[in-house]
Amino acid sequence: MPHTKPPTSTSTLSTHYRELLAPSFRRHWLRLLIGCIALAAVDFLQLMIPRILKHGVDGLAAGTATSSLLLFLAGLIVAIAVLVVILRFFWRTLIIGFSRYLERALRNRIFERILVMDQPFFEKHTTGDIMAHGSNDLAAIQMACGMGLVAALDAVVLSLAAIGFMIAIDPLLTLLALLPMPLLAISTRLLSSRLHHRFNTVQECFSTLTEAARSMLVSVKLSKAYTLEDIQTREFDRLGRTYVAANIRVAMVQGVLWPAATLIGNIGLLVILLFGGTSVIKETLTMGDFVAFITYLQMLIWPMMAVGWVANLIQRGATALRRIYLLVTAEPVLQDRPNAGLAPLPGPVLQVRDLSFSYPSSPLPQLQAVTFRADREIIGMAGRTGSGKSTVCRLLTRLYPVADGTVLLHGHDVNTLSLAEVRERIAYVSQEPVLFSDTIAANIAFGRPTADPAEIEQAARDADIHEEILQFHDGYQTRVGERGVLLSGGQKQRLALARALLCDRPILIIDDGLSAVDTATESHILATLRQRLAGRTVLVVSNRIKVLAATDRILLFDQGRLLHDGSHEELLQVNDFYRTMYRKQSRSSEGADHDA
């Protein structure tokens, strides 16, 4: 099932603007208005300088200029320059500041959307791609709505005003100076489409490069263990070269836009020197007007150059805006239905009825007609690798959608309940514990940030890791490093278990979450859980016979089907796989005792 809206005729730039940018523009309209007024004022003040120069040059040419007049004109120019500096400070602070507020709003929206997306979304989007949305794409939009907006407004105001002053001096000369302008518009339009496509390629290359860097950093230990440093370096270099090549292709288009604008501006200047100089010689144009005209024409060179630059910024911003639009308008497969309610407490805790399931990326069924119930007891789940045990756990925690009537919580179909309501009743310990680069106490209290130290310590004791925590130099305040690098596999799993226990929820699912813990410790933990979680429902995925024998019932899976639902003794009587597993582990245990 698709998660993002494909590009359609309605998914235009205007749609993206209304959805993503318009709220920020409405919220900060006063800031933008004042900034734009300050920017326009700067342009008009700059346009006054040629008029002042005209009076000075005409006075010098006519021999009527005096020292006091020149000093007065110089003072005006200095005063205008000071006022321009002040107004520039205001428009930069207001308009560029707005672009930062816009960037923050978009970043928050991206983050909010990511948090509500479900597991199938993350199977289709790499971490690097999502990070590129929050870095390169946002930077492109910020530049387009910041400096791009400034340059566009500046170019429009400055060019229109300058042309107006030029027309006032000599309309025919103005027409001749502006003749090359259509060439700039045509070249910009032709090159903009190429720029859009090439910048989109740059963003995709950046996403790939970011994801490669992330995965290489996460697996750095594995790379060292397999001496893959050279291979990883070459691969990263290859991706870097691809990214650079894509940027160079963008620079090639930019390299044509800027010189084209400069060339057209210089052609206009050449025309003015030829025809305007002739007018001065014939005395149909004063020297002051000629100097002012050339100054205005030079002022037009920046707007002409800005056309290419603004076109570049807009194309980059439009491409980035579309990518972010597709992300923030993505919809999760799992959504609360209208009038989704809360689950009343009476009734069996968990019921699974004829549950079948296939992952979105695989047509093969992972579960086939699974039926069982779990009601305030400890249930073991066993079976060969790939038999469907973890899939059942993921479905119970509502990570994937299920058919109506197949999973019930307290007698109610989970599809009629809110996702938050279901998940808040379940504590989940996965096969691969997720730890943050924070203190041990913060990692345990992740699900309950308001928990006091005594509650955190009790959860650690129940997970049989309290004594080991005290052996660290800073105890519970020890920082575990990125992904818990300071801890062993068993310590990570027990820390994750302590986090789940601290949440104190009526259902606990341990999806092979103690596989790195020795059998004795795991048995001790289960005995503790039986005392602490009396009257709760606990599902434990494990293939260790000692653990399974300590549970109330065992669900035995094979190839997505539930083969047996019974006690340890019953499974020994009816299932060859379970009996074989029991004999092998018994011999291994006897051998270990003998060696000891």
C-alpha positions in Angstrom: 0.0 0.0 0.0 1.5 3.4 -1.0 2.4 5.9 1.7 3.0 9.0 -0.3 0.9 10.9 -2.7 2.2 10.6 -6.2 2.8 13.7 -8.3 -0.5 14.7 -9.9 -1.9 17.7 -11.6 -3.2 18.9 -8.2 0.2 18.4 -6.5 1.6 21.6 -7.9 3.9 24.2 -6.4 0.9 26.2 -5.3 -0.5 23.2 -3.4 2.8 22.7 -1.7 2.9 26.4 -0.8 -0.6 26.4 0.7 0.0 23.3 2.7 3.5 24.0 4.0 4.5 27.7 3.6 1.3 29.7 3.8 0.7 29.2 7.6 4.1 30.7 8.4 3.6 33.6 5.9 0.3 34.4 7.6 1.7 34.1 11.1 4.6 36.4 10.4 3.0 38.8 7.9 3.8 41.9 9.9 7.4 41.0 10.2 7.6 40.4 6.5 5.7 43.7 5.7 8.1 45.8 7.8 11.1 44.0 6.3 9.9 44.5 2.7 9.2 48.2 3.4 12.7 48.6 4.8 14.1 46.7 1.7 12.2 48.9 -0.7 13.4 52.0 1.2 17.0 50.9 0.8 16.5 50.6 -2.9 14.9 54.0 -3.3 17.7 55.6 -1.2 20.3 54.0 -3.5 18.5 55.4 -6.5 18.8 58.9 -5.1 22.6 58.7 -5.2 22.8 59.0 -9.1 20.4 62.0 -8.9 22.8 63.7 -6.4 25.8 62.8 -8.7 24.0 64.3 -11.6 23.7 67.7 -9.9 27.4 67.6 -9.0 28.6 66.6 -12.4 26.4 69.2 -14.2 27.7 71.8 -11.8 31.3 70.9 -12.5 30.7 70.7 -16.3 29.0 74.2 -16.3 31.6 75.7 -13.9 28.9 76.6 -11.4 29.9 74.1 -8.7 31.2 75.5 -5.4 33.0 73.8 -2.5 30.0 74.3 -0.3 27.7 72.7 -2.9 30.0 69.7 -3.3 30.4 69.3 0.4 26.6 69.4 0.8 26.1 66.8 -1.9 28.8 64.6 -0.2 27.0 65.0 3.1 23.8 63.8 1.5 25.5 60.7 0.1 27.0 59.9 3.5 23.6 60.4 5.3 22.0 58.1 2.7 24.7 55.5 3.3 24.2 55.6 7.0 20.4 55.3 6.6 20.9 52.4 4.2 23.0 50.6 6.7 20.4 50.9 9.4 17.5 49.8 7.1 19.6 46.9 5.8 20.0 45.7 9.4 16.2 45.8 9.9 15.3 44.0 6.7 18.0 41.3 7.1 16.9 40.7 10.7 13.2 40.6 9.8 13.2 38.7 6.5 16.1 36.3 7.1 14.7 35.8 10.6 11.4 34.9 9.1 13.1 32.2 6.9 14.5 30.7 10.1 11.1 30.6 11.8 9.7 29.0 8.6 12.5 26.4 8.7 11.7 25.6 12.4 8.0 25.1 11.6 8.8 22.8 8.7 11.3 20.8 10.8 8.7 20.4 13.6 6.2 19.2 11.1 8.6 16.7 9.6 9.4 15.4 13.0 5.8 15.1 14.0 4.9 13.2 10.9 7.8 10.8 11.3 6.6 10.0 14.8 3.1 9.0 13.7 4.3 6.8 10.8 4.1 3.1 11.1 6.6 0.3 10.5 5.8 -0.2 6.8 6.8 3.4 6.2 10.3 2.9 7.7 10.7 -0.2 5.6 10.4 1.9 2.5 12.4 5.0 3.6 15.9 4.9 4.8 17.2 6.9 7.7 19.5 8.8 5.3 16.6 9.8 3.2 14.7 11.1 6.2 17.8 13.0 7.5 18.2 14.6 4.0 14.7 16.0 4.3 15.6 17.6 7.6 19.0 19.0 6.4 19.5 19.7 2.7 15.9 20.1 1.8 15.1 22.4 4.7 18.3 24.5 3.9 17.1 24.9 0.3 13.7 26.1 1.3 15.1 28.4 3.9 17.4 30.0 1.3 14.6 30.3 -1.2 12.2 32.0 1.4 15.0 34.1 2.9 17.7 35.3 0.5 15.6 34.2 -2.5 12.7 36.4 -1.4 15.0 39.3 -0.7 16.8 39.0 -4.0 13.5 38.7 -5.9 11.9 41.7 -4.2 15.1 43.7 -4.4 15.5 42.9 -8.2 11.8 43.9 -8.9 11.9 47.2 -7.0 15.4 48.2 -8.0 14.9 47.3 -11.7 11.4 49.0 -12.0 12.6 52.1 -10.2 15.8 52.3 -12.1 14.0 51.9 -15.4 11.6 54.6 -14.4 14.5 57.0 -13.7 16.2 56.0 -17.0 13.0 56.7 -18.9 12.8 60.1 -17.3 16.2 60.9 -18.6 15.9 59.5 -22.1 13.1 57.1 -23.2 14.8 56.1 -26.5 18.1 55.4 -24.8 16.3 53.3 -22.2 14.7 51.2 -24.9 18.0 50.5 -26.5 19.5 49.6 -23.2 16.7 47.1 -22.4 16.7 45.4 -25.8 18.9 42.5 -24.7 16.6 41.7 -21.7 14.4 39.2 -23.5 17.5 37.1 -24.1 18.0 36.8 -20.3 14.4 35.7 -19.8 14.6 33.0 -22.5 17.9 31.6 -21.4 16.7 31.5 -17.7 13.5 29.6 -18.7 15.4 27.1 -20.8 18.0 26.4 -18.1 15.7 26.3 -15.1 14.1 23.0 -16.1 17.5 21.4 -16.3 18.4 22.9 -13.0 15.3 21.4 -11.3 16.1 17.9 -12.6 19.7 18.0 -11.7 19.1 19.4 -8.2 16.7 16.6 -7.5 19.4 14.2 -8.4 21.7 16.0 -6.0 19.2 15.5 -3.2 18.8 11.8 -3.9 22.6 11.4 -3.9 22.9 13.2 -0.6 20.2 10.9 0.9 22.2 7.8 -0.2 25.5 9.3 1.1 23.9 10.2 4.5 22.4 6.7 4.9 25.8 5.1 4.0 27.5 7.3 6.6 25.0 6.4 9.2 25.1 2.6 8.6 28.9 2.6 8.5 29.2 4.5 11.8 26.7 2.2 13.4 28.5 -1.0 12.2 32.1 0.3 12.7 32.9 -2.5 15.1 31.7 -5.1 12.6 33.8 -3.5 9.9 36.9 -3.7 12.1 36.2 -7.3 13.0 36.0 -8.3 9.4 38.8 -5.9 8.3 36.6 -4.1 5.9 38.0 -0.6 6.4 39.4 -0.4 2.9 36.3 -1.7 1.3 34.1 0.7 3.3 36.4 3.6 2.5 36.3 2.9 -1.2 32.5 2.5 -1.2 32.1 5.8 0.7 34.5 7.5 -1.7 32.5 6.2 -4.7 29.3 7.6 -3.2 31.1 10.9 -2.4 32.3 11.1 -6.0 28.8 10.5 -7.3 27.5 13.3 -5.1 30.2 15.7 -6.2 29.6 14.8 -9.9 25.9 15.6 -9.4 26.7 18.9 -7.8 29.1 19.8 -10.6 26.3 19.1 -13.1 24.2 21.6 -11.2 27.1 24.1 -11.1 27.4 23.8 -14.9 23.9 25.1 -15.3 24.5 27.8 -12.7 27.8 28.7 -14.5 25.8 29.5 -17.6 23.1 31.5 -15.8 25.4 34.0 -14.1 27.7 34.8 -17.0 24.7 35.1 -19.3 23.2 37.8 -17.0 26.5 39.6 -16.8 27.0 39.5 -20.6 23.6 40.9 -21.2 24.2 43.7 -18.8 27.5 44.6 -20.4 25.9 44.6 -23.9 23.4 47.2 -22.6 26.3 49.2 -21.2 28.1 49.0 -24.5 24.9 50.3 -26.2 24.7 53.3 -23.8 28.3 54.2 -24.3 27.8 54.2 -28.0 24.5 56.1 -28.3 24.6 58.0 -25.0 28.1 59.2 -25.7 27.0 60.5 -29.1 24.1 62.4 -27.4 26.5 64.0 -25.0 28.8 65.1 -27.9 25.7 66.5 -29.7 24.7 68.2 -26.4 21.3 66.6 -26.5 22.1 64.9 -23.2 24.0 66.5 -20.3 27.1 65.0 -18.8 25.3 64.6 -15.5 22.3 62.8 -17.1 24.8 60.5 -18.9 26.6 59.7 -15.6 23.3 59.1 -13.8 22.0 56.9 -16.7 25.2 54.7 -16.6 24.9 54.4 -12.8 21.2 53.3 -13.1 22.2 50.8 -15.8 24.9 49.4 -13.6 22.3 49.1 -10.9 20.3 47.0 -13.3 23.2 44.5 -13.7 22.5 43.1 -10.2 18.8 42.5 -10.8 19.7 40.8 -14.1 22.2 38.6 -12.4 19.7 38.0 -9.6 17.3 36.5 -12.1 19.7 33.6 -12.6 20.5 33.3 -8.9 16.8 33.6 -7.8 15.8 31.1 -10.5 18.4 28.7 -9.0 17.2 29.2 -5.4 13.5 28.8 -6.5 14.2 25.6 -8.4 16.2 24.2 -5.4 13.4 25.3 -3.0 10.6 23.9 -5.2 12.4 20.6 -5.5 13.0 20.4 -1.8 9.4 21.6 -1.1 8.0 18.8 -3.2 10.1 16.2 -1.4 9.0 17.5 2.0 5.4 17.7 0.9 5.4 14.0 -0.1 6.8 13.2 3.4 4.5 15.3 5.5 1.4 14.2 3.6 2.3 10.5 3.9 -0.4 8.6 5.7 0.3 5.6 8.0 -1.4 2.3 7.1 -2.4 2.0 10.7 -4.9 4.7 11.7 -7.5 5.2 14.3 -11.0 4.6 13.0 -13.6 7.2 13.6 -15.0 7.0 17.2 -12.2 4.6 18.2 -12.8 4.0 21.9 -11.2 2.7 25.0 -11.0 -0.9 26.1 -13.0 -1.8 29.2 -11.2 -3.9 31.7 -13.6 -7.0 31.9 -13.0 -9.9 29.5 -10.1 -12.0 28.5 -6.9 -10.0 28.2 -5.8 -11.2 24.7 -7.6 -13.3 22.1 -6.2 -14.2 18.7 -8.7 -15.7 16.3 -7.8 -17.2 12.9 -5.0 -14.6 12.4 -3.2 -14.7 9.1 -0.7 -12.1 7.9 1.8 -11.3 5.2 4.4 -8.5 5.3 3.8 -5.7 2.7 7.2 -6.4 1.1 6.6 -10.2 0.9 3.8 -12.1 -0.7 4.5 -15.2 1.4 2.3 -15.7 4.4 4.0 -15.3 7.8 1.1 -16.5 9.8 -1.7 -18.8 8.9 -4.9 -19.1 10.9 -3.3 -18.7 14.3 -5.7 -18.9 17.3 -5.0 -18.7 21.0 -5.9 -16.7 24.1 -3.8 -15.3 26.9 -5.4 -14.2 30.2 -3.3 -13.2 33.2 -0.7 -15.9 32.9 2.9 -16.5 31.7 2.9 -18.0 28.2 6.0 -19.2 26.4 6.3 -19.0 22.6 8.7 -21.4 20.9 9.5 -22.6 17.4 12.1 -22.7 14.6 13.6 -19.5 13.3 11.1 -17.8 11.0 8.1 -19.7 12.4 6.1 -16.5 13.1 6.8 -15.9 16.8 8.1 -12.3 16.4 5.5 -11.5 13.9 2.8 -12.3 16.4 4.5 -10.0 18.9 4.6 -7.2 16.4 1.0 -7.6 15.5 -0.1 -7.6 19.2 1.8 -4.3 19.7 0.0 -2.8 16.7 3.0 -2.3 14.5 1.2 -3.7 11.5 -2.5 -3.8 10.5 -4.6 -6.9 11.2 -8.0 -8.0 9.8 -11.1 -7.2 11.8 -12.0 -9.6 14.5 -8.6 -11.4 14.5 -7.1 -9.7 17.6 -9.1 -8.8 20.6 -8.2 -6.9 23.7 -10.5 -7.4 26.7 -13.1 -8.8 24.3 -12.9 -5.8 21.9 -11.5 -5.8 18.4 -8.3 -3.8 18.4 -9.3 -2.1 15.2 -12.2 -0.5 17.1 -9.8 0.9 19.8 -7.3 3.7 19.5 -3.7 2.8 18.8 -2.6 4.7 21.8 -5.0 2.8 24.0 -3.8 -0.5 22.9 -0.1 0.3 23.0 -0.4 1.9 26.5 -1.5 -1.4 27.8 1.5 -3.3 26.4 5.2 -3.2 27.4 7.4 -4.6 24.7 11.0 -5.9 24.9 12.3 -6.5 21.4 15.1 -8.8 20.2 17.4 -5.8 19.6 17.1 -3.4 22.6 17.2 0.3 21.7 19.4 2.4 24.0 20.2 6.1 23.8 23.4 7.9 24.4 22.3 9.0 27.8 22.6 7.8 31.4 21.5 4.4 32.6 18.7 6.0 34.7 17.4 8.0 31.7 17.3 4.9 29.6 15.4 2.9 32.2 13.0 5.9 32.7 12.4 6.5 29.0 8.8 5.2 29.2 8.1 7.0 32.5 10.3 10.2 32.6 8.7 11.2 35.9 9.7 8.0 37.7 11.7 8.6 40.9 15.1 7.0 41.6 13.6 4.4 43.9 11.2 3.1 41.2 14.1 3.1 38.7 16.2 1.1 41.1 13.4 -1.4 41.8 12.9 -2.0 38.1 16.6 -2.7 37.7 16.5 -5.1 40.6 13.6 -7.0 39.0 15.6 -7.2 35.8 18.6 -8.5 37.7 21.0 -5.7 36.7 21.1 -3.5 39.7 24.3 -4.9 41.1 26.1 -4.6 37.8 24.9 -0.9 37.5 26.5 -0.1 40.8 29.8 -1.5 39.6 30.1 1.4 37.1 32.0 4.4 38.3 28.9 6.7 38.2 26.3 4.1 38.9 22.9 5.0 37.5 24.3 8.2 36.1 26.8 6.4 33.8 26.4 7.4 30.2 26.1 4.2 28.1 27.3 5.8 24.8 25.8 5.5 21.3 23.4 2.5 21.1 24.6 1.4 24.6 28.2 0.7 23.4 29.4 0.6 27.0 27.2 -2.4 27.8 27.3 -6.1 26.9 24.5 -7.7 25.0 23.0 -9.2 28.1 23.2 -5.9 30.0 21.4 -4.1 27.1 18.6 -6.6 27.2 18.1 -6.4 30.9 18.2 -2.6 30.8 15.4 -2.8 28.2 13.5 -5.2 30.4 13.8 -2.8 33.3 12.4 0.0 31.2 9.4 -2.2 30.3 8.8 -3.2 33.9 9.0 0.5 35.1 6.1 1.2 32.7 4.0 -1.2 34.8 1.5 -2.2 32.1 -1.0 -5.1 32.2 0.7 -6.9 29.3 4.4 -7.7 28.9 5.8 -9.1 25.7 9.4 -10.3 25.7 10.3 -11.1 22.1 13.5 -13.2 22.7 14.6 -10.2 24.7 16.8 -12.3 27.1 18.6 -14.3 24.5 22.0 -12.8 25.5 21.4 -13.6 29.1 22.7 -16.9 30.6 20.0 -19.5 31.4 20.4 -19.2 35.2 19.9 -15.4 35.1 16.9 -15.8 32.7 15.3 -18.3 35.0 15.9 -16.0 38.0 14.3 -13.1 36.1 11.3 -15.2 35.2 10.8 -16.2 38.8 10.9 -12.6 39.8 8.5 -11.6 37.1 6.1 -14.3 38.3 6.0 -12.7 41.7 5.9 -9.1 40.6 3.5 -9.5 37.7 1.0 -11.8 39.4 -2.3 -11.3 37.7 -0.7 -9.8 34.5 -0.3 -11.3 31.1 3.3 -12.2 30.0 4.4 -13.6 26.7 8.0 -14.8 26.5 9.5 -15.8 23.2 12.3 -18.3 23.8 13.7 -21.7 22.8 15.3 -22.4 26.1 13.6 -25.4 27.7 14.3 -24.2 31.3 12.5 -21.0 30.5 9.6 -22.7 28.7 9.1 -25.2 31.5 8.6 -22.4 34.0 5.7 -20.9 32.0 2.0 -21.8 32.4 1.5 -22.7 28.8 3.6 -23.0 25.6 2.6 -21.9 22.1 4.7 -23.9 19.6 4.9 -22.5 16.1 6.1 -23.9 12.8 6.0 -22.3 9.4 3.5 -19.6 10.5 1.1 -22.1 12.1 0.4 -22.7 15.7 1.0 -26.5 16.1 0.4 -26.9 19.8 -0.9 -25.0 22.8 -0.1 -26.8 26.0 2.1 -27.3 29.0 5.7 -28.4 29.0 4.8 -32.0 29.8 2.1 -32.1 27.1 4.5 -30.9 24.4 7.0 -33.5 25.4 4.4 -36.1 24.7 3.0 -34.9 21.4 5.7 -33.0 19.5 8.9 -34.5 18.1 10.7 -31.1 17.6 10.1 -30.0 21.2 11.2 -33.4 22.5 14.4 -33.2 20.4 15.1 -29.7 21.6 14.6 -30.8 25.2 17.0 -33.8 24.9 19.7 -31.7 23.2 19.6 -29.0 25.9 19.4 -31.6 28.6 22.6 -33.3 27.3 24.3 -29.9 27.0 23.4 -29.0 30.5 24.6 -32.3 31.9 27.9 -31.9 29.9 28.4 -28.4 31.4 27.7 -29.7 34.9 30.2 -32.5 34.4 32.9 -30.1 33.1 32.3 -27.9 36.1 
